Amino acid sequence: MLDIVEQLRIDEMPEDRQWEREARILMHRLLNDAAEEIERLRTKCNSQSMILRRLDAEKFPGTYFIHGGLGETDANGMPEKLMVVPAYGVDFSYIYQRTEKTIGPEW
């Protein structure tokens, strides 16, 4: 990876190699654009994967569904309680209650 970084270094290029500097700038832009496109496609693929799991759940064991919320919502829009169906085709649900404990940084 360090070799690629060294090859893309553009701030110390002599004037007589201006074309090479411009080529590296263009390559750097193309690599950034490619990375952004890959991230966009990854996000879309993950979303579509979740949709497929929900549409054809009987073929994906271990898939649970949040099918409703109960009670008041907090500042983040989360309800006081969530109703969760543990598997496709069952006729009952679990109710999970908010504890006000969070995981991860709070910005």
VMD Tcl script that draws the C-alpha trace (Angstrom):
set ca {
  {0.00 0.00 0.00}
  {2.88 2.36 0.76}
  {4.17 2.00 -2.82}
  {0.85 3.26 -4.18}
  {0.95 6.23 -1.84}
  {4.50 7.05 -2.97}
  {3.48 6.77 -6.61}
  {0.58 9.15 -6.09}
  {2.70 11.78 -4.30}
  {2.31 14.94 -6.41}
  {3.57 17.83 -4.31}
  {7.29 17.37 -5.10}
  {7.16 16.99 -8.90}
  {9.64 19.03 -11.05}
  {8.18 21.37 -13.69}
  {9.54 19.38 -16.65}
  {7.40 16.44 -15.53}
  {4.17 18.43 -15.40}
  {2.33 15.84 -17.51}
  {3.19 13.16 -14.95}
  {1.90 15.38 -12.14}
  {-1.37 15.94 -14.00}
  {-1.69 12.22 -14.69}
  {-1.25 11.44 -11.00}
  {-3.84 14.03 -10.04}
  {-6.27 12.47 -12.50}
  {-5.48 8.96 -11.21}
  {-6.03 10.12 -7.64}
  {-9.44 11.58 -8.57}
  {-10.41 8.40 -10.39}
  {-9.43 6.26 -7.40}
  {-11.47 8.46 -5.07}
  {-14.47 8.28 -7.42}
  {-14.12 4.49 -7.62}
  {-13.96 4.18 -3.82}
  {-17.09 6.31 -3.43}
  {-18.94 4.23 -6.03}
  {-17.93 0.98 -4.32}
  {-19.22 2.32 -0.99}
  {-22.50 3.41 -2.62}
  {-22.95 -0.03 -4.20}
  {-22.11 -1.80 -0.92}
  {-24.79 0.21 0.88}
  {-27.33 -0.54 -1.84}
  {-26.45 -4.25 -1.82}
  {-26.88 -4.44 1.96}
  {-30.28 -2.74 1.69}
  {-31.41 -5.10 -1.07}
  {-30.17 -8.09 0.92}
  {-32.35 -7.05 3.85}
  {-35.35 -6.59 1.53}
  {-34.86 -10.09 0.08}
  {-34.59 -11.60 3.56}
  {-37.90 -9.98 4.46}
  {-39.67 -10.93 1.22}
  {-38.74 -14.60 1.30}
  {-38.13 -15.14 5.01}
  {-38.96 -18.85 5.09}
  {-35.77 -19.50 3.11}
  {-33.63 -17.57 5.62}
  {-33.82 -19.24 9.05}
  {-32.89 -17.09 12.01}
  {-34.47 -13.96 10.56}
  {-36.53 -11.93 13.00}
  {-38.81 -8.99 12.31}
  {-39.57 -5.81 14.16}
  {-43.24 -5.44 13.32}
  {-44.35 -2.56 15.49}
  {-43.69 -0.07 18.22}
  {-45.67 0.82 21.32}
  {-45.72 3.86 23.57}
  {-44.13 7.28 23.40}
  {-41.08 7.93 21.22}
  {-37.85 9.49 22.46}
  {-35.77 12.26 20.85}
  {-34.34 9.72 18.37}
  {-37.78 8.50 17.30}
  {-37.46 5.16 19.11}
  {-40.66 3.86 20.73}
  {-40.87 2.82 24.37}
  {-41.46 -0.82 23.34}
  {-40.77 -2.89 20.20}
  {-42.77 -5.91 19.06}
  {-40.54 -8.57 17.51}
  {-41.60 -11.73 15.67}
  {-38.87 -14.36 16.17}
  {-39.42 -16.32 12.92}
  {-41.49 -16.46 9.76}
  {-44.97 -17.88 10.22}
  {-45.24 -17.81 14.03}
  {-48.36 -16.40 15.63}
  {-46.79 -14.61 18.60}
  {-44.30 -11.84 19.24}
  {-41.91 -10.68 21.95}
  {-42.07 -7.20 23.43}
  {-38.77 -5.46 24.16}
  {-38.74 -2.38 26.37}
  {-36.39 0.60 26.07}
  {-33.90 0.86 28.95}
  {-32.37 4.31 28.14}
  {-28.96 2.61 27.98}
  {-27.11 3.15 24.70}
  {-24.16 1.48 23.03}
  {-21.66 3.56 21.10}
  {-20.77 7.24 21.12}
  {-23.46 9.80 21.66}
  {-22.78 12.88 19.58}
}
mol new
graphics top color blue
foreach p $ca { graphics top sphere $p radius 0.5 }
foreach p [lrange $ca 0 end-1] q [lrange $ca 1 end] { graphics top cylinder $p $q radius 0.2 }
display resetview
